Amino acid sequence: MLEKVERIADMICRAGRPVVFTGAGVSTESGIPDFRSPGGVWDRFDPSEFTFRNFVESAEGRRKYWELGREVYPVIRKAEPNAAHFAIAELHRLGRLDCVITQNIDNLHQRAGLPAEKVIELHGNATRARCLRCGRRYTRDEIHECLEQGVDIPLCGPPCGGIIKPNTILFGEAMPEEETREAERRARQCDVFIVVGSSLVVYPAALMPLYAKEAGAALVIVNLSDTPHDAYADVLLPGRAGALMERIVERVRQRLA
């Protein structure tokens, strides 16, 4: 493992455009459950009910979504950045990070110190919401307060009354065009692409490391379990994201001193 840590640190130090790609394995170390894991949210809720179409076309669909949101959002709100978030933010401070492309919706990269413009959120951000009719923006705290006061389906304030939707991607909803294009562009322009805590099974996000590899970048995968892209990796480092990223970034810091 030490040899792999040294190799990854060397790759980061030599790179002109290092990109980090993060997934649920980073969030879980902050206490945010992986929806897909045994005992996760989808063991208690039917994911087929939480489609974009169902949310937009059905009041009952919106009611069920906000019922889920009322349970899940407090977990996200009380979560704190962990060692992986802080290590990645340290890469930025060291001048060794082009951007972070993330599948996570918890805002923890920003709270760890990464500038918002350095974070490309492919699946949105759970701390924000907006009206689908007039575009008015809300904080998720505002919406959650309404839910706690007994509102089943929050609506945009008068005179609008439109549907409020969280700034996260629902099943069947198109990925955000601008963020997806920018993520692909950054992936294709980087020289080292580091996957941290992603099983790489959710598409089209999972295409990003393949775009990077196709364009000639070195691919590093730091993850607890195997991924479908392991055969393309130049370095595979199995383990927990926080502990491993701390070690890698410490070696980067020492090399740059």
Number of C-alpha atoms within 10 A of each C-alpha: 11 10 8 14 20 16 15 26 22 15 19 23 21 13 19 16 20 27 28 24 26 28 23 20 24 27 28 16 20 21 15 20 18 17 16 11 10 9 11 12 17 14 12 10 14 9 13 10 16 18 17 18 14 19 21 14 10 12 14 14 19 24 16 19 22 23 14 15 18 18 12 15 19 12 15 20 16 10 18 19 20 20 19 27 26 22 22 27 23 21 23 19 12 15 12 22 22 20 25 27 27 26 22 24 22 24 24 22 27 17 15 19 16 22 13 14 9 16 20 21 22 24 20 23 19 21 20 19 22 20 20 15 12 13 13 14 16 18 14 21 15 13 25 19 12 16 17 10 9 10 14 18 19 20 17 21 12 7 6 12 13 18 20 24 26 23 20 20 19 20 16 12 11 10 19 14 10 10 17 19 13 14 25 18 14 23 30 20 20 24 22 26 31 24 27 29 26 25 22 23 12 11 9 11 20 19 15 23 29 19 20 24 20 13 14 14 24 22 24 24 28 23 24 16 13 15 13 10 16 15 10 16 18 14 18 19 20 16 16 18 27 21 13 21 22 18 16 22 26 17 19 23 16 9 11 9 7
